[in-house]
Amino acid sequence: MGSGPDFIYDGVITLNSSDPFQFTRPVNSGNYDAQRSTEHEIDEVLGLGSHLNGGGRDLEPQDLFSWSSSGTRNLTSSGTRYFSIDSGTTDIIDFNQDPSGDFGDWLSPPCPQPEPYVQNAFACAGQSSDVSASSPEGISLDVIGYTLATPSLVNISTRASVQTGQGVTIAGFIITGTDSKGVVVRGLGPTLGQPPFNVTGVLADPFLSLRDSGGNVIWNNNNWKDSQQTPIQNLGSACAGSPCQPPNDLESAILQILPPGSYTAILS
């Protein structure tokens, strides 16, 4: 990580290739969560950390919230330090004081950790976590100057040649975080043959299947009005400013509330 006149970026993040990182969830018992580790390093690029690791006397933003008791700061590696935003009255979480870890990280309980926070000084295999608005990391980023962005609907699309058998089109996506999210998956065909797309050889009657990471069918749809017409129409123009319902009655659409995990949409 680095900044200054000779840098064109705020930070460079790398993961140790010798460690058993896993990039999918749920994480196996012997692997470390790559997403959690990446979030940890991004937090440090954004400013979470302590001057105690740098050896300098200039305080870092998080040092302004380091206390040992109400009204008493502790900016040393001795004794107890904890993160507080009300002058030490409330102990949100203890800082790490183990010199083998970062002093700006949280004190880590033994594995498995009851609260495996992203900024815990030491991670446990098989455990995952994310930064949230109410987590200690989210509160820290808030008080050092960052503003929580308003969630917005993201529209992702792809165009591919759809065949039969092994030639079906498969699109994958991942729901991250800890909360379930509303998702609309559509399979268009006739619409793509009309202006402004003017695609030839379009799928005349798309069939859409939404499946979980185990391949189990969550929902199938042939024509979007078959089973979910009303809830899809009630979304209005919530799909990135456009109507969520397909323009053609023969096209497919599935509306689901999905928990965090990996999913595939199969179009045939």
N, C-alpha and C positions, 0 to 999 in steps of 0.2 A: 504494500500500500504506500502511496505517496502523493504529495501535492506540491504545488509551487510552480515557478515559471518554466521549469524544464519538463513538466508533466502535462499531458493532454487529457488526463483522466483523473478521477478521484481515488481510484483504488483498483488493485488487481487481486483477485481471489483465486486461490488454488487449493485443491484438496490433495492430501497425501495419497499417492497411488498405492502405497503399501498397506494402507488401512482398508478393511473390508467395508467400503461404502456401498449402500444399496440405493438406487435412484427411483425405486417404486415402493409404494406402501400397500399393505402393512409390511413393516420391516421384519425380516427374519431375526430370530433370537441371537444369532452370532454376528449380525451386521449392524453398522451404524447408519443412521438416517442422513443421506446426503443433502436432502432439502433442509433439514434442521441445521446442519453444519454450515451450509451456504448462507442461510438467514443469519446465523451467528456472526459470520465474517462481514456480511453486508451491514449489520448493526454497527460494527466497529468502524467500517468505512464512513458511516453516517455520523460518527462522533462518540459512540459509547466506548468508554475506557477511562483509565486513571493515569495520572502523571507518575504514579509509583512504578509503572512498567517502563517508562521512558527514561527515568533517572534525572529528569530535569525538574526545575522548581516551578515552572509555569503550570498552573492548574488546567486540567481538561474539563469540558462542560459537566461531566458526570461528578467530578470532585465537588462541585458546588452543592451537591445533595448527599454528602457523606457525613454521617453523624454517629456518635457513640452513645448519646443520651439526649434528652430534650434540652435544646439550647447549647449543646456541646458538640463541636465538630471534631472529627478525627480524620486527618489527612495522612496518617502514617500506616505502616504495615504491622503495627503492634496493637494488641487489644482487639476490640470488636468494632466493626464499622457496619452501618446499614444504610440503605437507600431510603430517604425520607423527603417529602416535598412540603412538610409543614414544620421546618426547623427542628426536626428530631422527635417530634411528639408521636408520630406514627411510624413504626418500623414496617415498611412495605416488604423488604426482603434483605437478608444479610449479604454483605459483600464478601468475596473470597479473600482470605488472608494467607492462603497457602502459596509460597513463592514459586512453586512449580507450575502454577496456573496464573492467569491474568488477574490482576488486582481489581480490574473494572468489571469482572464477571461476578456471578452470584455464587455464594457458598453452596457446594454440592453435597447432598446427603449420599449415603452408600447406595449402590445399585441393588435392585431396581429403585429408581427415585419416585417418591409419591407425587412430586411435581417436577417433571423433567423439562424445566424451562429452557428456552433457546439459548439464553446467556449463562446457563450453569457452567461453571469453570470446567467441569469434567462430564462428558456425556456417557450414557450407558447404551450398550448394544441392545437392539430390539425395542428401543423406546423412541417415540416421535413427539414433536411439539411444533407449534407455529407461533409467530408473533401475532398478537391481537390487540385491540384497543385497550383492553382491560388487563393484559398481562404486564408484568414488571417492565418488560422491554418496551411495550407500547406506551406505558406511562413515562418512561425515561425519554423516549424520542419526542413525546409531546412537550415535556418541560424544558428540553434543550432547544426547542424551536420549531419542530416539525408539526405540520397540520395533517390530521387524518383526512384523506381524500374521500369524497362522496362516492359510494359504490355506483357503478354504471354498468349497463348491460353491454356485453361484448358480443359482436357478431362475427362469426368465423364461417367462411364458405370455401368450398372446393368444387372443381368441375372435373369429371373423369368419365372415361368410356365404361359403360356398364354392360356386362355380358351375362351369361348364365353359368351355372355350376361354379367352378373355381374363379370365374371372371367377374363375380359381384364386386361392388365397390364397398370397401370397409374404411370407415373413418373412426379414429380413436380420440378420446378426450379424457381429461382428469379433473375431478373436482377436488380442490385443495382446501386447507383450513380445517376447522372443526364443525362448521355449520353446514346444513343441507342447503342446496341452491336450486332455484327453479331453472329448468332448461327446456327450450323448444328446439326439437330436431325436425328438420324438414327434408323431404326428398322431392325435388322438382324435375319435371320432364317437359310437358307441353309448353310451359311458360318460356323455356329456353329457346324454343323454336320461333318465338314471336319477337318483334322489335322491343328493345334495341339489341337483343342478343343474336337473333337470327342464326341459331345453331342448327345444323342439319343432323338427321338421324337421332333425334332425341328419344328418350324413353317415353313411350306412349302412356303407360299406366304404372308408375313407380310403386314398389312395395318396400316398406321400411320396417326394420326390426332393431329395437334397442336392447342391448344385452349388457350384463355386468361382467366383472373381470373373470368370472368362472364360466362364461358362455351361456349363462341362464337368461332366458327371455324375460325382459321386464315388461315390454309392450310391443305389440305388432300393429301396424296400420297400413291399410291399402289406400282408401280414399279418406281424406282428412275429415270429412263430415260424418264418417261412419260412427264414431264413438265419442269424440271430444270436441265437437263443433262449438258448443256454447262456451266452455272455458277458454278455448283458443280465441274465439271472437271477442270475448270479454277483455282480453289483453290489449285490444286496440292496436295502437302504434308503438307498443312497448319494445319491439324488436329493432333496436338501434334506429328508432324514428320511423320505422315502416310497419305496416300491418303484419302480425305474426301468421295470419292465415295464408296458405298458398293461393295464388290467383286462380288456379284451375281445380275443379272439383275432383279430378282424377289423381291429383298429387297428394303426397302423404305428409302428415305432421303428427308429432308426438309431444305432449306436454307432460313433464314429470318433475317432481321434487326429489332430487337425488342427494344422498349422503356422500361425504368424501369417499373417493375411490376412483377406479379406472373403468371406463365404459367404451363400448364400440357400437357404432350405428352401421348396419348392413343394408345397402340399397340394391335392390334387384328389380 
